[in-house]
Amino acid sequence: MAVHSAPVDFAGEIGDLFLQRTRLCLWTGTVFFLLFALLDFLSCRPLFCLFLSYRLAFVAVILLFLLRLGRPGGVRYAPALMWAAMLLGTLTIALMAVALGGFASGYYVGILLMIAGGVPALPLTGRQALVLGALMFLVYFLTVSLGSPVPAAADLARLAGNSFFFALIVL
């Protein structure tokens, strides 16, 4: 019995896989970002229009990313666009958290959902996943810290709790 051994382009295979998974994650993120506008409407109606504008701006950028990925050579840009989408989504949610009181806001859970849904779907190494999670936490922490008044002791306790859950999800 002859064994057929064709050269395998593992880098090309991983690139194609990353492109497919990036498209899936971006479309899923687009749908969920829009659906969570219902949460905004029900839980913080005075901020609904502001949050809807944040969500629509994020979705518009993601749709531009998807257009770029659909063009020839899109596979080359998939990792950078996916990382940019994750960090931009984090920034969007962090801005909503600032409007809802900073570290006291439960909206940070949306970032955890992005990590839990996106990172396992992507062909990332363990190190890449840790770096992405750490960067997402850093974007959240800096945005809320710089966008909120000086935190009270209760806010610091909430930050500690939020950080604990971030660490658990990332690890």
N, CA and C of each residue as an Amber inpcrd file, in Angstrom:
protein
   513
   0.8460000  -1.1610000   0.0000000   0.0000000   0.0000000   0.0000000
   0.8980000   1.2330000   0.0000000   0.7040000   2.0590000  -0.9710000
   1.5220000   3.2670000  -1.1080000   0.9210000   4.3990000  -0.2860000
   1.7930000   5.1210000   0.3390000   1.3620000   6.2790000   1.1230000
   1.6110000   7.5180000   0.2800000   0.5710000   8.2850000   0.0980000
   0.6980000   9.5190000  -0.6820000   1.0730000  10.6460000   0.2660000
   2.1780000  11.2500000   0.0070000   2.5860000  12.3630000   0.8630000
   2.7480000  13.6130000   0.0050000   1.7920000  14.4690000   0.1080000
   1.8510000  15.7520000  -0.5930000   2.3680000  16.7950000   0.3830000
   3.1110000  17.7340000  -0.1320000   3.5810000  18.7870000   0.7790000
   2.3920000  19.5560000   1.3540000   2.4530000  19.7940000   2.6280000
   1.3700000  20.4940000   3.3140000   1.8560000  21.8820000   3.6940000
   1.0660000  22.8570000   3.3450000   1.3840000  24.2440000   3.6740000
   0.6360000  24.6000000   4.9630000   1.2620000  24.2830000   6.1080000
   0.5880000  24.5170000   7.3820000   0.3220000  25.9940000   7.6310000
   1.2370000  26.8500000   7.2550000   1.0240000  28.2900000   7.4500000
  -0.1790000  28.7570000   6.6390000  -0.2950000  28.2510000   5.4150000
  -1.4510000  28.6040000   4.5880000  -2.7480000  28.0720000   5.1690000
  -2.7010000  26.8360000   5.6870000  -3.8940000  26.2410000   6.3030000
  -4.3330000  27.0390000   7.5300000  -3.3780000  27.4140000   8.3650000
  -3.7030000  28.2020000   9.5600000  -4.2330000  29.5690000   9.1570000
  -3.6430000  30.1680000   8.1410000  -4.1200000  31.4610000   7.6530000
  -5.5560000  31.3840000   7.1650000  -5.8680000  30.3320000   6.3960000
  -7.2420000  30.1520000   5.9120000  -8.2040000  29.9090000   7.0720000
  -7.7620000  29.1000000   8.0400000  -8.5970000  28.8430000   9.2120000
  -8.8410000  30.1330000   9.9890000  -7.7960000  30.9280000  10.1550000
  -7.9480000  32.1920000  10.8840000  -8.9130000  33.1150000  10.1490000
  -8.8380000  33.1380000   8.8250000  -9.7530000  33.9650000   8.0340000
 -11.1950000  33.5120000   8.2280000 -11.4390000  32.2110000   8.1400000
 -12.7980000  31.6880000   8.3230000 -13.3240000  31.9980000   9.7200000
 -12.5000000  31.7570000  10.7230000 -12.9310000  31.9920000  12.0990000
 -13.1110000  33.4800000  12.3790000 -12.2670000  34.3130000  11.7780000
 -12.4000000  35.7590000  11.9530000 -13.7260000  36.2300000  11.3780000
 -14.0580000  35.7600000  10.1940000 -15.3570000  36.1260000   9.6040000
 -16.5030000  35.6980000  10.5170000 -16.4350000  34.4750000  11.0100000
 -17.4800000  33.9800000  11.9090000 -17.5850000  34.8560000  13.1550000
 -16.4570000  35.1630000  13.7670000 -16.4620000  35.9880000  14.9870000
 -16.9690000  37.3990000  14.7110000 -16.5750000  37.9790000  13.5890000
 -17.0120000  39.3400000  13.2810000 -18.5110000  39.3900000  13.0030000
 -19.0280000  38.4080000  12.2740000 -20.4790000  38.3860000  12.0340000
 -21.2400000  38.1410000  13.3410000 -20.7340000  37.2330000  14.1580000
 -21.3750000  36.9690000  15.4520000 -21.3430000  38.2160000  16.3200000
 -20.2050000  38.8870000  16.3600000 -20.0930000  40.1240000  17.1300000
 -21.0380000  41.1930000  16.6340000 -21.1890000  41.2980000  15.3250000
 -22.1100000  42.2810000  14.7480000 -23.5340000  42.0200000  15.2190000
 -23.9590000  40.7740000  15.1280000 -25.3250000  40.4210000  15.5380000
 -25.5210000  40.6760000  17.0280000 -24.5830000  40.2130000  17.8520000
 -24.7550000  40.3750000  19.2940000 -24.6620000  41.8280000  19.7380000
 -23.7650000  42.5940000  19.1390000 -23.6750000  44.0100000  19.5070000
 -24.9940000  44.7150000  19.2300000 -25.6370000  44.3690000  18.1240000
 -26.9290000  44.9810000  17.8100000 -28.0320000  44.4590000  18.7270000
 -28.0400000  43.1580000  19.0040000 -29.0780000  42.5940000  19.8770000
 -29.0030000  43.1430000  21.2990000 -27.8040000  43.4140000  21.7710000
 -27.6680000  43.9250000  23.1320000 -28.1590000  45.3620000  23.2680000
 -28.5330000  45.9870000  22.1650000 -29.1910000  47.2960000  22.2560000
 -30.5150000  47.1580000  23.0050000 -31.1030000  45.9690000  22.9530000
 -32.3280000  45.7210000  23.7260000 -32.0460000  45.8520000  25.2210000
 -30.9050000  45.3680000  25.6700000 -30.5140000  45.5300000  27.0720000
 -30.3970000  47.0070000  27.4200000 -29.7790000  47.7730000  26.5340000
 -29.6660000  49.2190000  26.7630000 -31.0490000  49.8480000  26.9080000
 -31.9500000  49.4660000  26.0290000 -33.2980000  50.0380000  26.0370000
 -34.0250000  49.7050000  27.3370000 -33.8620000  48.4770000  27.8110000
 -34.5780000  48.0430000  29.0120000 -33.9190000  48.4950000  30.3090000
 -32.5900000  48.5530000  30.3390000 -31.9250000  48.8080000  31.6170000
 -31.4340000  50.2380000  31.8070000 -31.2230000  50.9670000  30.7380000
 -30.7170000  52.3380000  30.8870000 -31.2670000  53.2150000  29.7590000
 -32.5760000  53.3320000  29.7500000 -33.2640000  54.0430000  28.6710000
 -32.7520000  55.4660000  28.4370000 -32.3900000  56.2340000  29.4780000
 -31.8910000  57.5940000  29.2010000 -30.6160000  57.6160000  28.3470000
 -29.8590000  56.5350000  28.3830000 -28.6130000  56.4640000  27.6160000
 -28.7590000  55.6490000  26.3300000 -29.9840000  55.2390000  26.0240000
 -30.2010000  54.3560000  24.8810000 -29.6660000  54.9460000  23.5770000
 -29.9760000  56.1910000  23.2820000 -29.5340000  56.7990000  22.0110000
 -28.0110000  56.8900000  21.9380000 -27.3840000  57.2650000  23.0410000
 -25.9220000  57.3290000  23.0730000 -25.3240000  55.9440000  22.8300000
 -25.8270000  54.9530000  23.5540000 -25.2950000  53.6010000  23.4250000
 -25.5760000  53.0270000  22.0390000 -26.7410000  53.3370000  21.4810000
 -27.0500000  52.8670000  20.1360000 -26.0690000  53.4660000  19.1290000
 -25.7120000  54.7210000  19.3180000 -24.7290000  55.3310000  18.4040000
 -23.3690000  54.6500000  18.5520000 -22.9690000  54.3030000  19.7800000
 -21.7210000  53.5570000  19.9840000 -21.7890000  52.2160000  19.2470000
 -22.9000000  51.5260000  19.4360000 -23.0570000  50.1950000  18.8350000
 -23.0520000  50.2670000  17.3050000 -23.7670000  51.2320000  16.7580000
 -23.8250000  51.3580000  15.2990000 -22.4660000  51.7370000  14.7160000
 -21.7260000  52.5760000  15.4160000 -20.3790000  52.9400000  14.9510000
 -19.4710000  51.7100000  14.9560000 -19.5430000  50.9170000  16.0250000
 -18.7370000  49.6990000  16.1040000 -19.1040000  48.7440000  14.9700000
 -20.4000000  48.5330000  14.7680000 -20.8580000  47.6230000  13.7170000
 -20.4100000  48.1250000  12.3400000 -20.4460000  49.4220000  12.1100000
 -19.9990000  49.9700000  10.8220000 -18.5240000  49.6470000  10.5800000
 -17.7110000  49.7880000  11.6130000 -16.2850000  49.4650000  11.4720000
 -16.1100000  47.9760000  11.1960000 -16.8570000  47.1410000  11.8960000
 -16.7480000  45.6940000  11.6950000 -17.1580000  45.3200000  10.2730000
 -18.1980000  45.9580000   9.7660000 -18.6120000  45.6800000   8.3870000
 -17.5200000  46.0910000   7.3940000 -16.8210000  47.1720000   7.6780000
 -15.6760000  47.5580000   6.8380000 -14.5710000  46.5000000   6.9120000
 -14.3350000  45.9780000   8.1090000 -13.3500000  44.9050000   8.2640000
 -13.7560000  43.6910000   7.4230000 -15.0440000  43.3370000   7.4730000
 -15.5260000  42.1880000   6.7080000 -15.3810000  42.4190000   5.2040000
 -15.6340000  43.6350000   4.7670000 -15.4270000  43.9490000   3.3470000
 -13.9670000  43.7500000   2.9560000 -13.0560000  44.1870000   3.8160000
 -11.6270000  44.0330000   3.5290000 -11.2420000  42.5620000   3.4810000
 -11.7980000  41.7880000   4.3900000 -11.4770000  40.3620000   4.4240000
 -11.9960000  39.6370000   3.1890000 -13.0570000  40.1500000   2.5790000
 -13.6390000  39.5210000   1.4000000 -12.8890000  39.8140000   0.1120000
 -11.9790000  40.7200000   0.1580000 -11.2050000  41.0820000  -1.0380000
  -9.9930000  40.1570000  -1.1620000  -9.4140000  40.0870000  -2.3590000
  -8.2170000  39.2490000  -2.5290000  -7.1200000  39.6470000  -1.5300000
  -6.4920000  38.6470000  -0.9840000  -5.4270000  38.8940000  -0.0120000
  -5.9360000  39.1720000   1.3860000  -7.2390000  38.9970000   1.6010000
  -7.8250000  39.2720000   2.9130000  -7.2440000  38.4270000   4.0260000
  -6.7930000  37.2230000   3.6760000  -6.2350000  36.3260000   4.6810000
  -5.0480000  36.9710000   5.3920000  -4.3300000  37.7930000   4.6800000
  -3.1450000  38.4510000   5.2460000  -3.5220000  39.4120000   6.3760000
  -4.7280000  39.9870000   6.3010000  -5.1480000  40.9910000   7.2750000
  -6.0140000  40.4290000   8.4080000  -6.3960000  39.1730000   8.3020000
  -7.3330000  38.6000000   9.2730000  -6.8640000  38.7410000  10.7270000
  -5.6360000  38.3630000  11.0730000  -5.2400000  38.4900000  12.4820000
  -5.2840000  39.9290000  12.9910000  -4.7550000  40.8580000  12.2230000
  -4.7320000  42.2580000  12.6720000  -6.1450000  42.8150000  12.8100000
  -7.0230000  42.4880000  11.8680000  -8.3960000  42.9940000  11.9410000
  -9.1580000  42.3640000  13.1040000  -8.8860000  41.0960000  13.3800000
  -9.5730000  40.4560000  14.5070000  -9.1250000  41.0690000  15.8290000
  -7.8230000  41.2860000  15.9760000  -7.3190000  41.9130000  17.2000000
  -7.8910000  43.3150000  17.3350000  -7.9100000  44.0530000  16.2350000
  -8.4600000  45.4130000  16.2700000  -9.9350000  45.3880000  16.6500000
 -10.6770000  44.4240000  16.1230000 -12.1040000  44.3220000  16.4440000
 -12.3110000  44.0190000  17.9260000 -11.5130000  43.1140000  18.4730000
 -11.6530000  42.7740000  19.8950000 -11.3350000  43.9830000  20.7780000
 -10.3000000  44.7160000  20.4310000  -9.9240000  45.8780000  21.2450000
 -10.9140000  47.0280000  21.0610000 -11.4200000  47.2070000  19.8550000
 -12.4190000  48.2460000  19.6130000 -13.7370000  47.9090000  20.3130000
 -14.1200000  46.6430000  20.2990000 -15.3130000  46.2200000  21.0320000
 -15.1540000  46.4550000  22.5270000 -13.9640000  46.1790000  23.0340000
 -13.6740000  46.4350000  24.4450000 -13.7910000  47.9180000  24.7610000
 -13.2310000  48.7490000  23.9050000 -13.3230000  50.1950000  24.1070000
 -14.7790000  50.6580000  24.0850000 -15.5550000  50.1390000  23.1690000
 -16.9680000  50.5120000  23.0650000 -17.7150000  50.1740000  24.3490000
 -17.5160000  48.9680000  24.8420000 -18.1930000  48.5530000  26.0740000
 -17.6670000  49.3460000  27.2660000 -16.3740000  49.6120000  27.2980000
 -15.8040000  50.3950000  28.4020000 -16.3820000  51.8060000  28.4250000
 -16.6010000  52.4050000  27.2610000 -17.2240000  53.7360000  27.2170000
 -18.6450000  53.6950000  27.7740000 -19.3550000  52.6200000  27.4980000
 -20.6930000  52.4640000  28.0750000 -20.6020000  52.3190000  29.5910000
 -19.6060000  51.5680000  30.0550000 -19.4210000  51.4000000  31.4990000
 -19.1320000  52.7400000  32.1660000 -18.3380000  53.5830000  31.5240000
 -18.0530000  54.9160000  32.0710000 -19.3540000  55.6930000  32.2310000
 -20.2000000  55.6570000  31.2130000 -21.4730000  56.3920000  31.2660000
 -22.4020000  55.8520000  32.3480000 -22.2050000  54.5910000  32.7270000
 -23.0570000  53.9700000  33.7480000 -22.4280000  53.9650000  35.1350000
 -21.3570000  54.7080000  35.3260000 -20.7880000  54.8080000  36.6680000
 -19.4180000  54.2070000  36.8340000 -18.7680000  53.8160000  35.7690000
 -17.4030000  53.3170000  35.8720000 -17.3290000  51.8650000  36.2930000
 -16.4800000  51.5910000  37.2720000 -16.2620000  50.2160000  37.6990000
 -17.4990000  49.6020000  38.3390000 -18.4470000  50.4220000  38.7570000
 -19.6800000  49.9120000  39.3580000 -20.6130000  49.3070000  38.3130000
 -20.4050000  49.6210000  37.0520000 -21.2740000  49.1310000  35.9870000
 -21.0410000  47.6500000  35.7160000 -22.1260000  46.9470000  35.5140000
 -22.0320000  45.5370000  35.1550000 -21.7780000  45.3020000  33.6760000
 -21.6720000  46.3640000  32.9010000 -21.4830000  46.2120000  31.4600000
 -20.1380000  45.5780000  31.1060000 -19.1940000  45.5490000  32.0430000
 -17.9020000  44.9180000  31.7600000 -18.0760000  43.4500000  31.3850000
 -19.1980000  42.8540000  31.7830000 -19.4560000  41.4470000  31.4650000
 -19.5020000  41.2390000  29.9480000 -19.8880000  42.2720000  29.2020000
 -19.8710000  42.1680000  27.7460000 -18.4790000  41.8810000  27.2100000
 -17.4750000  42.4350000  27.8580000 -16.0920000  42.1720000  27.4390000
 -15.7360000  40.7150000  27.7430000 -16.1870000  40.2280000  28.8870000
 -15.9430000  38.8250000  29.2240000 -16.6170000  37.9060000  28.2100000
 -17.8200000  38.2820000  27.7570000 -18.5040000  37.4920000  26.7320000
 -17.7180000  37.4930000  25.4230000 -17.1250000  38.6300000  25.0860000
 -16.2940000  38.6880000  23.8750000 -15.1010000  37.7400000  24.0010000
 -14.4680000  37.7390000  25.1680000 -13.3140000  36.8620000  25.3830000
 -13.7520000  35.4020000  25.3280000 -14.8270000  35.0790000  26.0480000
 -15.2900000  33.6920000  26.1230000 -15.7880000  33.1810000  24.7730000
 -16.3620000  34.0620000  23.9630000 -16.8770000  33.6390000  22.6670000
 -15.8570000  33.6930000  21.5490000 -14.9880000  34.6890000  21.5730000
 -14.0650000  34.8860000  20.4610000 -12.7660000  34.1320000  20.5690000
 -12.1480000  34.1760000  21.7230000 -10.8050000  33.5980000  21.8580000
 -10.7880000  32.0890000  21.5910000 -11.7180000  31.2960000  22.1330000
 -11.6660000  29.8600000  21.8370000 -11.9270000  29.5260000  20.3630000
 -12.6400000  30.3900000  19.6540000 -12.9490000  30.1210000  18.2470000
 -11.7600000  30.3900000  17.3330000 -10.8410000  31.2060000  17.7820000
  -9.7110000  31.6020000  16.9360000  -8.5200000  30.6670000  17.1400000
  -7.7680000  30.4020000  16.0770000  -6.5770000  29.5610000  16.2380000
  -5.4100000  30.3620000  16.8280000  -5.5450000  30.6900000  18.1090000
  -4.5100000  31.4440000  18.8150000  -3.6750000  30.4960000  19.6610000
  -2.4180000  30.8310000  19.8380000  -1.5980000  30.0910000  20.7920000
  -2.0170000  30.5280000  22.1990000  -1.5930000  29.7890000  23.1850000
  -1.8880000  30.1770000  24.5640000  -1.3400000  31.5510000  24.8940000
  -0.1480000  31.8160000  24.4310000   0.4740000  33.1210000  24.6850000
  -0.3160000  34.2470000  24.0110000  -0.7300000  34.0420000  22.7670000
  -1.5150000  35.0590000  22.0590000  -2.8350000  35.3260000  22.7790000
  -3.4750000  34.2640000  23.2550000  -4.7400000  34.4270000  23.9720000
  -4.5330000  35.2240000  25.2580000  -3.4560000  34.9380000  25.9820000
  -3.1610000  35.6890000  27.2050000  -2.8800000  37.1560000  26.9080000
  -2.1180000  37.4180000  25.8600000  -1.8010000  38.8030000  25.4940000
  -3.0710000  39.5420000  25.0880000  -3.9120000  38.9070000  24.2850000
  -5.1590000  39.5490000  23.8690000  -6.0400000  39.8430000  25.0800000
  -6.1910000  38.8770000  25.9760000  -6.9850000  39.1000000  27.1860000
  -6.4130000  40.2170000  28.0460000  -5.0920000  40.2450000  28.1870000
  -4.4550000  41.3030000  28.9840000  -4.6520000  42.6710000  28.3370000
  -4.5430000  42.7400000  27.0200000  -4.7620000  44.0120000  26.3240000
  -6.2130000  44.4770000  26.4650000  -7.1360000  43.5330000  26.3980000
  -8.5460000  43.8960000  26.5630000  -8.7910000  44.4310000  27.9730000
  -8.1840000  43.7940000  28.9740000  -8.3210000  44.3060000  30.3370000
  -7.7090000  45.6950000  30.4510000  -6.5490000  45.8870000  29.8480000
  -5.8760000  47.1830000  29.9090000  -6.7260000  48.2810000  29.2640000
  -7.3320000  47.9920000  28.1200000  -8.2140000  48.9720000  27.4670000
  -9.3810000  49.3060000  28.3840000  -9.9890000  48.2820000  28.9790000
 -11.1080000  48.5020000  29.9060000 -10.6510000  49.3410000  31.1020000
  -9.5670000  48.9240000  31.7360000  -9.0870000  49.5970000  32.9430000
  -8.7330000  51.0570000  32.6670000  -7.9750000  51.2990000  31.6120000
  -7.5620000  52.6770000  31.3060000  -8.7470000  53.5550000  30.9100000
  -9.6510000  53.0160000  30.1100000 -10.8150000  53.7980000  29.6850000
 -11.6730000  54.1890000  30.8740000 -11.9580000  53.2300000  31.7360000
 -12.8070000  53.5160000  32.8940000 -12.0650000  54.4010000  33.8910000
 -10.7860000  54.1470000  34.1130000 -10.0160000  54.9690000  35.0580000
  -9.9200000  56.4170000  34.6010000  -9.6310000  56.6130000  33.3300000
  -9.4600000  57.9720000  32.8170000 -10.7880000  58.6800000  32.5650000
 -11.8400000  57.9120000  32.3470000 -13.1300000  58.5110000  32.0300000
 -14.0400000  58.7250000  33.2150000 -13.6460000  58.2370000  34.3700000
 -14.4810000  58.3390000  35.5660000 -13.8370000  59.2770000  36.5760000
 -14.6510000  59.8160000  37.4900000 -14.0610000  60.6010000  38.5760000
 -13.1820000  59.7040000  39.4530000 -12.4480000  60.3220000  40.3410000
 -11.5790000  59.5540000  41.2430000 -12.4280000  58.4970000  41.9490000
 -12.0130000  57.2310000  41.8520000 -12.8510000  56.1710000  42.4060000
 -12.9020000  56.1820000  43.9350000 -14.0650000  55.8630000  44.4390000
 -14.2490000  55.7000000  45.8820000 -13.7800000  54.2970000  46.2640000
 -13.7370000  54.0390000  47.5580000 -13.2990000  52.7260000  48.0370000
 -14.1940000  51.6190000  47.4880000 -15.5010000  51.8750000  47.3870000
 -16.4250000  50.8670000  46.8610000 -16.1140000  50.5570000  45.3970000
 -15.7250000  51.5920000  44.6450000 -15.3660000  51.3730000  43.2410000
 -14.1060000  50.5280000  43.1270000 -13.1620000  50.7390000  44.0380000
 -11.9340000  49.9390000  44.0210000 -12.2390000  48.4820000  44.3430000
 -13.1920000  48.2600000  45.2440000 -13.6030000  46.8850000  45.5520000
 -14.2500000  46.2430000  44.3260000 -15.0550000  47.0090000  43.6090000
 -15.6760000  46.4760000  42.3850000 -14.6180000  46.2070000  41.3210000
 -13.6370000  47.0990000  41.2200000 -12.5430000  46.8800000  40.2760000
 -11.8270000  45.5750000  40.6040000 -11.5960000  45.3170000  41.8780000
 -10.9340000  44.0760000  42.2790000 -11.7730000  42.8690000  41.8640000
 -13.0800000  42.9450000  42.0810000 -13.9630000  41.8520000  41.6720000
 -13.9780000  41.6690000  40.1630000 -14.0820000  42.7710000  39.4370000
 -14.0700000  42.7060000  37.9730000 -12.7570000  42.1110000  37.4700000
 -11.6530000  42.5260000  38.0830000 -10.3350000  42.0400000  37.6760000
 -10.2090000  40.5440000  37.9220000 -10.7830000  40.0850000  39.0210000
 -10.7700000  38.6590000  39.3370000 -11.4500000  37.8610000  38.2250000
 -12.6240000  38.3230000  37.7960000 -13.3450000  37.5990000  36.7490000
 -12.6350000  37.7030000  35.4010000 -12.0260000  38.8370000  35.1200000
 -11.2180000  38.9620000  33.9070000 -10.1110000  37.9110000  33.9220000
  -9.3880000  37.8330000  35.0380000  -8.2700000  36.8920000  35.1380000
  -8.7470000  35.4550000  34.9650000  -9.8710000  35.1120000  35.5770000
 -10.3870000  33.7490000  35.4420000 -10.7500000  33.4210000  33.9990000
 -11.3910000  34.3490000  33.3210000 -11.7900000  34.1050000  31.9310000
 -10.5630000  34.0000000  31.0300000  -9.5940000  34.8770000  31.2400000
  -8.4070000  34.8890000  30.3810000  -7.5590000  33.6400000  30.6050000
  -7.4220000  33.2390000  31.8560000  -6.6000000  32.0580000  32.1450000
  -7.3470000  30.8050000  31.7820000
